[in-house]
Every structure is written in C-alpha cells, then in structure tokens.
Amino acid sequence: MRKLALLFVLPLALASLKSFGQESVTADNSLAMVSWENEVYDFGTIAQGTPVSYEFSFTNSGEQPLIITNVKASCGCTATNYPKEPVNPGESASITATYNAKSAGSFNKTLTVYTNTEDAVKVLRIKGVVQ
C-alpha cells in the first residue's frame, strides 16, 4: 500500500517543482528586465522635521511588461509610491521614497522592490544625516 501511495504522490511532487518560480518566464523564455538609474541616494544633511523625497528612476529594458508587485520600506519612517500598472518594454517610471526626518542623527534605510524579473527582489537604499 505504501508503494502504491508513492506512485501517486511522487509525480505530483515533481510536477510542482518543475513549475516553481517560473511566473516571470513567458512561452518564448523572454523576461522583464529593469535598469536602475541609481540604486543608492544620499540626501546629505537635512533639517529635522522636514520630510524629504527621492525618485528612483528605472527603465524596463526587457522584452515583457515589468510588474512591480510590492515595495517594502525597512521602517515606518519611510513611505513609498510605485507604479501599480505594468511598465511596458522601453518605458521608464520611478519609485518614490519619502523619509520622515523626525529624529536627529544618521539614517540608512532600504526599500525592497519585488518584480517579475529573473532577480525578483531588488534592494534600493536612502541615507543621510538629520540635524
């Protein structure tokens, strides 16, 4: 009975492994690709109590629409805004990071960007000093 159960379970397990992680690949194996203008931005010295923003510009340099599924900031002091619609091949867009400069001192925050590219996760960074 145990061998019979393995005969049914094993093919299902192998089929699920085969399809795992292929959501960004199309029938012709082309991928969405993203080219970042800048991956780290240094605000330098900023005034306390004054929020600052930076737009991380990018271009879809692939052959398929680029889909950003989520952008997560490393803390609640950073807000993000990103395109919710697909970015077509050759088009450009941006992700905005707004840092709330409430606390004095240096900061180094990350934005984790989730996409349908081969490297599905990209980390962008903002840094600076609040006086």
C-alpha positions in Angstrom: 0.0 0.0 0.0 2.9 2.4 0.8 4.5 1.8 -2.6 1.2 2.5 -4.3 0.8 5.8 -2.4 4.4 6.8 -3.6 3.4 6.1 -7.2 0.7 8.8 -6.9 2.5 11.3 -4.7 5.9 11.4 -6.4 4.7 12.5 -9.9 2.7 15.3 -8.3 5.6 16.5 -6.2 7.9 16.5 -9.3 5.3 18.4 -11.4 5.0 21.1 -8.7 8.8 21.5 -8.5 9.0 21.9 -12.3 6.6 24.8 -12.3 8.0 26.5 -9.2 9.4 30.0 -9.8 8.5 30.3 -13.5 5.9 33.0 -13.2 8.2 35.6 -14.8 9.1 33.5 -17.8 6.9 33.6 -20.9 6.4 30.9 -23.6 9.4 32.3 -25.5 11.5 32.5 -22.4 11.9 36.3 -22.6 11.9 38.2 -19.3 11.1 41.6 -18.0 14.3 43.4 -17.0 14.9 46.6 -15.1 17.7 49.1 -15.5 18.1 51.4 -12.5 19.4 54.9 -12.9 20.6 54.9 -9.3 20.3 52.3 -6.5 21.5 54.4 -3.6 20.7 58.0 -2.8 22.5 60.2 -0.2 20.3 63.1 0.9 23.4 64.6 2.7 22.4 66.8 5.7 18.7 67.6 6.0 16.7 69.6 8.5 14.9 67.8 11.3 11.1 67.8 10.9 11.2 68.2 7.2 10.3 65.1 5.1 12.5 64.5 2.0 11.8 62.5 -1.1 13.8 60.9 -3.9 12.6 59.2 -7.1 14.4 56.1 -8.1 14.1 56.1 -11.9 14.2 52.9 -13.9 13.6 51.6 -17.4 12.1 48.3 -18.5 15.0 47.1 -20.7 13.4 43.6 -21.2 11.0 42.2 -23.7 8.0 41.7 -21.5 6.0 44.2 -19.3 7.6 44.8 -16.0 5.3 44.3 -13.0 6.2 45.7 -9.6 4.2 43.6 -7.1 5.3 45.4 -3.9 7.8 47.8 -2.4 8.5 47.5 1.3 10.4 50.1 3.3 12.6 48.9 6.2 10.8 51.1 8.7 7.6 53.1 9.2 9.6 56.3 8.8 9.8 55.8 5.0 6.8 55.9 2.7 6.9 54.5 -0.8 4.9 55.1 -4.0 5.4 52.9 -7.1 3.6 52.2 -10.4 0.7 49.7 -9.9 0.3 49.2 -13.7 2.8 47.2 -15.8 5.7 49.2 -17.3 6.0 48.2 -21.0 9.3 47.4 -22.6 11.3 50.6 -23.3 9.2 52.7 -20.9 10.5 54.4 -17.8 8.9 55.1 -14.4 10.0 55.7 -10.9 9.6 54.6 -7.3 9.3 57.5 -4.8 10.8 57.1 -1.3 9.8 59.7 1.3 11.8 59.8 4.5 10.2 61.5 7.6 13.1 63.2 9.2 11.7 63.4 12.8 14.7 62.0 14.6 18.2 63.7 14.6 21.2 61.6 13.6 22.2 59.5 10.6 19.9 57.2 8.8 20.3 54.3 6.3 17.0 52.9 5.1 16.2 50.3 2.5 13.4 49.7 0.1 12.8 46.2 -1.1 11.3 46.0 -4.6 9.5 42.9 -5.7 9.2 42.4 -9.5 8.6 39.8 -12.2 12.3 39.8 -13.3 14.8 37.0 -13.1 16.2 38.7 -9.9 12.8 39.1 -8.4 14.0 41.2 -5.5 16.0 44.4 -5.6 17.1 46.5 -2.6 17.4 50.3 -3.0 18.8 52.5 -0.3 18.5 56.0 1.0 20.8 57.6 3.6 21.7 60.9 5.1 22.0 62.9 8.4 19.2 64.7 10.1 20.3 67.8 12.1 
